[in-house]
Structures are given as C-alpha cells and as structure tokens.
C-alpha cells in the first residue's frame, strides 16, 4: 500500500525544545481561529470572576484562621488552573494543557513576574499572527483574481 502525503497546514512547536512535547495546529484553520478567539473572550470574562473571588478572600483574610485562609487561596488558584487547562484543551485537544505545562501551575508566576499561561500565549501570538496575515493576503488575492475574471 502506498502512503498519501497530505499537507494540512499543521505546524509543530516543540515545547521548551522537547521533541516529546509537541503542540500541533493549523493557524490558518478558521475553526482553530474561532476557537482561540472564543477562548480568549471567555477567559477574559472568567478571570474577572476569579479576581472578584480573590478580592473577597483578601478582604476577609485577616479575620480567618491562617491555615483556612491559605486553603481558600489555594482553592482559588486551583480553580483558575482547572479553568485555564480546560480552555486550552478545548482549543488544542484533550491533554494539551498537561503536555504544555507539565507539573507547572498555569496561574503561577514565572521568574519574570508574568503568569505562566500568559507566557504561553505571548510566545504563541508571534507565530499565529503572521500565519493569519498570510491567509488574509491569500484571500485578498483570490478575491482580486475573481474580480478580474468577472470583468472579462
């Protein structure tokens, strides 16, 4: 049997250079783009809810038993991590978030002071944006070619 080699536009990114941790997606795929934008919109709204929970916790922190206060704070962070991981898995496929972050908590801060999940998106955007622009240029070319043919 022969193999059929098909270019699906998928790109592969090794996480931290680890060839066993590869993120695969087609940045030009409209469904991927829609899912990514929906995730970012949903995450923005959900993070506001988490911020409110954290602020409420901070207000009552002094009145709480220190151990209970710490447990509540950890629960909020775990809820954020579960949310972030589920959103990433929704866009990139089940298990992707665990592969990306390994043991790291996405809501933990990195040495730069930035949240780890934000570092992920900031590293991803420069890769995705040119691909989307390239797609848009291709679409504009198709439209222009179609208009030229329609005029003839």
CORRADA-V801170 format. One record per backbone hydrogen bond with DSSP energy under -1.0 kcal/mol. CO is the residue of the C=O (numbers start at 0). NH is the residue of the N-H. Records with the same first field share a line. If there is no record, write none. Layout:
CO: NH / NH
This chain:
10: 24
12: 22
13: 16
14: 17
17: 20
20: 14
22: 12
24: 10
25: 28
28: 32
29: 33
30: 34
31: 35
32: 36
33: 37
34: 38
35: 39
36: 40
37: 41
38: 42
39: 43
40: 44
41: 45
42: 46
43: 47
44: 48
45: 49
46: 50
47: 51
48: 52
49: 53
50: 54
51: 55
52: 56
53: 57
54: 58
55: 59
64: 68
65: 69
66: 70
67: 71
68: 72
69: 73
70: 74
71: 75
72: 76
73: 77
74: 78
75: 79
76: 80
77: 81
78: 82
79: 83
80: 84
81: 85
82: 86
83: 87
84: 88
85: 89
86: 90
87: 91
88: 92
92: 95
94: 98
95: 99
96: 100
97: 101
100: 103
104: 107
105: 116
107: 115
109: 112
113: 109
114: 118
115: 119
116: 120
117: 121
118: 122
119: 123
120: 124
123: 126 / 127
124: 128
127: 131
128: 132
129: 133
130: 134
131: 135
132: 136
133: 137
134: 138
135: 139
136: 140
137: 141
138: 142
139: 143
140: 144
141: 145
142: 146
143: 147
144: 148
145: 149
146: 150
147: 151
